[in-house]
Amino acid sequence: MAAKYVHREIEGAIKRLAVQFPCLALTGPRQSGKSTLLKKVFGKTHRIVSFDDPLTRQKALSDPKLFLESVGEPAIFDEIQYVPELLSYLKILIDKERTKRNRFIVTGSQQFNLIKNLGETLAGRIGILSLLPFSKKENSSIKTFKSTKEAFSHACLRGSFPEISLFSKIDFETWYGSYLQTYLERDVRAIYDLGNLREFQKFLQLLAIRCAQLLNLSDLSKELGISVNTIKKWISILEASQIVYLLSPYYRNLGKRVTKTPKIYFLDCGLVCYLTGVRDQKHLFNGPLAGPLFENYVIQETIKAVYNRAKRPNIFYVRTHNKVEIDLIIEKEMRIFPFEIKLNKSPGMQFAGPIEQYRRIFSKLNIAEGKIISLSDEKTTLTENVSVEPLDDFLNWLKK
């Protein structure tokens, strides 16, 4: 029996941009639901062409002009990274009738440079969006969560990719093992000159252990026995595939008083748990990755909330040289909003300390009231400047 369709939060943004631009580019990790979403929204109006099919690929490569004529428009070109040559021909068609809207949609399992270049070439004529695995709200339409703790546990021990979320009988380890192998073979090796896949997989595992930490390239280089430049290249591959996200430090107007190294997060906690062997509630909530995993979860949901509005994340973290750290900084409405992320059901006054210190050190900045995001589902005031914010309230605020 086919699974029910789960409405995606990004649908509104896609429909809005489709009537504003002649071309849309929808990127996102493999299996995040791009094809299903576009079929649901545009299946009755657009012809869908998938380049997963080698024969279709060959037709497009051998005679691009004839291929595009035979397809017609409007059309959706799925997994276009396999035939990047087609993008230049799409550009020519778009430039011939620049005022025409909703003509082409291209999807890819990574934000490869060609989509970036197309965006630069067709500035003002292309909308670029990213679709990540199910958000907390989307997962809640499949399974009712009684608490943030339950939603966090599900995201880690089950994952948020549509297929594994919708079909409860699918084995977690089997699915993620297959996903990782497909990603390595099809999305990485097919496009990049990667070298040893085993080394790359070990690198992924080491990164997963370090989720929510500063990205230390030298440590990774020493542990793997490969150059820092290779580590940088591999990080860029994971970023392009939207497997990881580098959270930049906030140092605007802060001078030399803060760390300028990014922190590493994965965009799916389930993949982190697969790579690190976290399989049950005991290890999830009491193991060494408990705190980092919850921080990773909040950051991934933050990014999803922003992406689903077709925005770019204006998010950062802060760590001063005297060790004052704020997990999440959001610039919004010309103000700085500081957030601390704590795996705690009943956060106390001690958790307000870093935000109060941050406000004192950088008192000249326009800093809003600070919030603690935790497992608590109740709003509580800790100090005059700091309160506990339920995760759902925080995510709803982000979407405004």
Stockholm file with secondary structure:
# STOCKHOLM 1.0

chainA/1-400         MAAKYVHREIEGAIKRLAVQFPCLALTGPRQSGKSTLLKKVFGKTHRIVSFDDPLTRQKALSDPKLFLESVGEPAIFDEIQYVPELLSYLKILIDKERTKRNRFIVTGSQQFNLIKNLGETLAGRIGILSLLPFSKKENSSIKTFKSTKEAFSHACLRGSFPEISLFSKIDFETWYGSYLQTYLERDVRAIYDLGNLREFQKFLQLLAIRCAQLLNLSDLSKELGISVNTIKKWISILEASQIVYLLSPYYRNLGKRVTKTPKIYFLDCGLVCYLTGVRDQKHLFNGPLAGPLFENYVIQETIKAVYNRAKRPNIFYVRTHNKVEIDLIIEKEMRIFPFEIKLNKSPGMQFAGPIEQYRRIFSKLNIAEGKIISLSDEKTTLTENVSVEPLDDFLNWLKK
#=GR chainA/1-400 SS CCCCCCCCTTHHHHHHHHTTCSEEEEECSTTSSHHHHHHHHHTTTSEEEETTSHHHHHHHHHCHHHHHHHHCSSEEEETGGGCTTHHHHHHHHHHHTTTCCSCEEEEESSCCHHHHHHHHHTTTSEEEEECCSCCHHHHHTTSCCSSHHHHHHHHHHTCSCHHHHHCTTSCHHHHHHHHHHHIIIIIIITTSCCCCHHHHHHHHHHHHHTTTEECCHHHHHHHHTSCHHHHHHHHHHHHHTTSEEEECBCCTTTTTSBCCCCEEEESCHHHHHHHHTCCSHHHHHHSTTHHHHHHHHHHHHHHHHHHTTTCCCCEEEEEBTTSCEEEEEEEETTEEEEEEECCCSSCCGGGGHHHHHHHHHTTTSCBCCEEEECSCCSCEECSSSEEEECHHHHHHHHTC
#=GC SS_cons         CCCCCCCCTTHHHHHHHHTTCSEEEEECSTTSSHHHHHHHHHTTTSEEEETTSHHHHHHHHHCHHHHHHHHCSSEEEETGGGCTTHHHHHHHHHHHTTTCCSCEEEEESSCCHHHHHHHHHTTTSEEEEECCSCCHHHHHTTSCCSSHHHHHHHHHHTCSCHHHHHCTTSCHHHHHHHHHHHIIIIIIITTSCCCCHHHHHHHHHHHHHTTTEECCHHHHHHHHTSCHHHHHHHHHHHHHTTSEEEECBCCTTTTTSBCCCCEEEESCHHHHHHHHTCCSHHHHHHSTTHHHHHHHHHHHHHHHHHHTTTCCCCEEEEEBTTSCEEEEEEEETTEEEEEEECCCSSCCGGGGHHHHHHHHHTTTSCBCCEEEECSCCSCEECSSSEEEECHHHHHHHHTC
//
